[in-house]
Amino acid sequence: MPPGVFQHEELAYLQHLRILSGFYDMLRPLDGITPYRLEMQGKLQGPGSKSLYKFWGSKLADQLQAESNCILNLASKEYSKNILPFLSEETRFITCVFGQMVDIKRHSSFRF
């Protein structure tokens, strides 16, 4: 995220944001990365874990819960599956569903 587009207060608030990455672990907004595409359900080669889900295990959920007991989930279902099984009952996990209004005059429907 380019810090130049935020005011000081906004930038300070964003430090609460965590971004899950199958390759980089958990990122903060200003962490630098090299672009990549890695799917969580992808198979791993070599000794040890056979999938990224098994590789990460509870590590991501544990780190999130250490920082907060309320998680606002904007991740895909693919990434959420690596967090949900490891959450304690005390942790609130709020998932946002994004949609797009399509021709509201004709259909009055949403597309997700």
N, C-alpha and C positions, 0 to 999 in steps of 0.2 A: 504494500500500500504506500503510495507516495506521500510522505509526511507533509509536503508543501501544500496539499489541498485542504489541510485541517487547521483550525485555530488551536491555540494552546490547550484550552479546556477540552475540546473534542479529542485531541491527541492523547491527553491524560486519561480521559474516559476509556478510550480504545484499548488501553493497556490491560483491561479485563478480558478482552476478546482472545479466544484460543481457536486455532485452526488445525484440524486433524489432517495429518498427511501420512499416507501409507509408507512413504519413503523417508520423510524427515522427522517423524514423530509428531509432537505437538508444537505448533508454532505460535509466536506472538506477532502482532501486526507488523512490526518493523524488522522481523527476521528476514534476512536475504536468502533466496533460493534460486536454483537454476530450474527453468521450466522442465517438466517431465509429465508423463502420463503413466500412472501405475494403478491398476485396478485392485481393490482389496481382495476380490475372489481369485486373483491370479495365483498360479502355482509357483512355489519357490523351488529352486534347484539347489542341490547340495545337502550337506548334513543338517540335521535339526528339524525345524518346523517345515511342514509341507505347504502351509498357506500363511498369508499375512495375518489372518485372524488368530491363528495359533501362535505365530511369532509375537504379536503384541499382547495377547492374552488380556489380563486385567490392567496392564500398565497404564493405558490411556485413561480409563475410567478412574483408576486410583489417583492419578495426577489431577484430573478435573475435580474430583471430590475433595482433595486436599486443599484446593483453592476456594471452593464454594459448595454450598448445599443446594444450589439452584442452577440448573444448566438449561440455557436456551439453545435448542438444537436447530440448526439451519443446515445440517449435513444431509447428504443423501441417505436413503435406506441402507445402501451398501456400507457406508461408514458408521451409521448409527448401530448397526448390528455388532459392532466391536465395542460398544459402550454399554448398551442396555442390559446385557446379562450380568454385569458386574456392579450395578448400582445398588447402594443400600436403600432401605425403605425410607430413610430420612431425606434422601436426595430427590428434589423435584426436577423432573425432566420434561420440559415443555417443547413440543415439536411444532414448528410452523409449517403450514401447508400453503404453498404459493399457487396462485391461479391467475388466469387471464380472462377478463370479460370479453365475450365474443358477441358482436352485433346485438347489443342489449335491446334495441328496438324491435328486432325480428324474433329473437330466440329467448331472451331473458335467461341465459344459461351461462355457466362457467366451464372453462376447459382447464384441466389440471395436467 
